[in-house]
Amino acid sequence: MGPALAANDIAGVAIGSSFNDQRAKIAQINPAYKLTDIKLTSGKTAGVNAQAESNGRVVDQFIALQDDAGVIWFVGRAQALEKGARIKPDVLVNSMVEKYGTYTELSIGSGGPTWQFDRQGKRYQGGAAHGPCGNTVGGSAPMGKVIASPILVPQSFSPKCGIEILTWAQQNDGMVASFSVQIADAKRMYDQINKQTNAEEAARQKAMEAEGAKGNKPKL
């Protein structure tokens, strides 16, 4: 196990902060952003999606999602870099390490470093597949619009996972042409889902007991 998380934000928007307080700040990250609320089927606002376009394609995207208490549990950003503004892969990785600390694992090829922290906030060191967050991103909803640099919102959560940071980088001619970073507070969402499940089960049991108490008999 390693030290705790060095930073929990992307462009200053941190998990654990108030969604309402941060929404206005997201618009300031890129003046070209157009913000759209992300709605649940119930009509409740789940978060915000900010996008900036160039020549008909999304080149910068930022997503922040809130939990039932109005607290941000997920932030993700993807950016495409034009020729002349691209960066070297090692510069990108070093910049990420400078901000988030030593990574759990560095993927080879089009991937990037990942960080996993358990529920006590300790960093896991080793193969990411065997860490406290495992392969939780496998059950995810793709929301990214920047080509080759996804933003994947997890939909299932490990009971051992605290916070997970995932990154991707797409290279052309040995230079980073696009990349994405996302941070998910798995602990917060696991606890919320678990609380909802327990409440629903308690309500079901209460309804069954009430029905049984009526003494209904079959019509024979």
Secondary structure, 3 states (H helix, E strand, C coil): CECCCCCCEECCEECCCEHHHHHHHHHHHCCCCEEEEEECCCCCEEEEEEEEEECCEEEEEEEEEECCCCEEEEEEEEEECCCCCCECHHHHHHHHHHHHCCCCEECCCCECEEEEEECCCCECCCCHHHCCCCCHHHCEEECCCCCCCCCEEECCCCCCEEEEEEEEEEEECCEEEEEEEEEEEHHHHHHHHHHHHHHHHHHHHHHHHHHHCCCCCCCC
